[in-house]
Amino acid sequence: MSASANIKEQLRKRGTSLRAWAITQGYPPTTVYSVVYRWAHRVDRVPHGGFGRKIMADLRRDLEG
């Protein structure tokens, strides 16, 4: 299972979707999809831009908490 599919599965278990999570957090869904696709599998680096970094940090916080 890919990392982005894993994130989507974890959100589904919580009764939401990636799109719904993005809207709830105030992010454009297409931007969230793009950031997750590009960075979910990376453990060696974080996103370069502050916006992508914030999205991934918020996702991790929500999925771990």
Order of alpha helices (4+ residues) and beta strands (2+ residues): alpha-alpha-alpha-alpha
